[in-house]
Every structure is written in C-alpha cells, then in structure tokens.
Amino acid sequence: MAAANESQQQASQLIHDLQDINFVKIALILAATAIAIFVIRRLLPFLAEHGPNRLRLFLLGAVPILRLGLLVIAILWVIPIVFNVTFQNFLVMTGAASVAIGFAFKDYVSSLIAGIVAIFERPYRPGDWVTIGKDYGEVTAVGLRAVRINTPDDDMITAPHDTLWRSNISSANDGARTLQCVADFYVAPEHDAAAVRAALHDVALTSVYLEYDKPIIVVLSETPWGTHYKLRAYPFDMRDQFVFISDLTVRGKAAIAAVGARSVTVPAGVAGPAEA
C-alpha cells in the first residue's frame, strides 16, 4: 500500500496543477509553430521554383530541416509548462513513454526514427529523383514519417522512411542539379562503329536540353543480335530528362540511318551484357 501511494504521489508530481499551466501560452506556441511551418512549406518551394536554378535544391532541402527544428523547439518549450521537469521525473516519463510507444506504435516510431536519420544523412531530399522499390520519381516532400515522390506518370507515391532499414534507395542526382540520362540504340552488326559513335556524340552535343559542362559518353557492346549503343549525357534541368531522352532517341535513330547503319529490334526475352 505504501509503495502504491508513493507511486501515485510521484505521478502527481510529474504534471503541474491545472491552475498553474498557462494554456494560452501553449496555444500561442503551437499556433506560431504551425504558422511558421506553413509559411516555410509554401515560401521556400515558391522561391525554389522562381529563383536561380542553382539554389533550387538547397531551398527545397531546407524545408524538412527547418520544420524539424521548429517542432523540436516547440516541444522543448511546451514540456516545462505542462510537466514538472526534474531528473527523476524525466527518467519516469522516459521509461513510461518507451514502454507505451514500443508496444503500440512500433512501426510508426520506426518510421519517425528513420525520418530523422533521413533528414540528417540525406539519402534523398526534395528535388532529388530517386527509386524506392519499383517507384521512380521526384521527391516533393520529406516528412517525419514518410517521403512523397511524384512519378513521371504524375502519380503521388508515399513511402514510409523505414524503407531505409530493409532496402536500397537509388538517387539519380544525389543533390546535384542535373542527372545522367541514357538513350539506347540497337544496330545491326554490319556497320561503321566509329561513324555511328561520332554521329551519336554529335546528336547529344546539338541538343537544346544539354548541360554543356557535363561529359557526353557513348559506350557500345557486341551481342549475338547486334551492337548495343548507350548515349549518356546530362540535361541542363533534370526535370527535362524525359524530353531530353526522347530528343536523343529521335535524332539518334535518324543519325544512325544517315551513316548507312540499320537499327534492329532486340529479340523478346534477350538481355544484353552488363555494361559500365
């Protein structure tokens, strides 16, 4: 009985008396935090879209970091108003919260922890083009629990951060403002490979979407059904990657025909060798 009374007394000491809690101050803190987060989530993406291209990824990447910082500040500000924070009380609250969270919200907390890790380790950030599972698209938002990506088909995918614990995340640009695009060509064996390679290089060099500071690479490999060419280049703006690949493909096929080579169709179920 004495132990029960002591535990009840300790629990009652964790929280201030209701008349001592400034609910107006708590409401103002929460409201100010919500408004600040709302402004950040609207203003920084707006500035990223309308400002210099080199600042776009920096501004988008600052959104989740600032949001997390504001939430931490608000929580640390509110806790002393509601709770009687001492070292002993802190241990009691931490132990009770750990047990409750561990049983009731294991998966959710796992995603939250992974989200915090993702914000600081930055395997993906707003503006990156990533592959998560079978989904490829642009990261539009990094929340505390999940990341949202917009696919080329304009589908919005929400993936929990705990994907980090069980699968690889592929980032096409990893924070850079452009990414490598690849156009594939399949040519019959009887042709002048040097001429085709030079023609494909000129196709990329004359594209209106090209980033001229990045290299243009043409690689090829022989297969039983012909020669596989890969034209690798970088668009000026990575959001143009699909029209860039289409431009390279259309003009590349014309260039191959112009040098007297003949395109072939890869037989169904046949895969070419791995290429660097």
Order of alpha helices (4+ residues) and beta strands (2+ residues): alpha-alpha-alpha-alpha-alpha-beta-beta-beta-beta-alpha-beta-beta-alpha-beta-beta-alpha
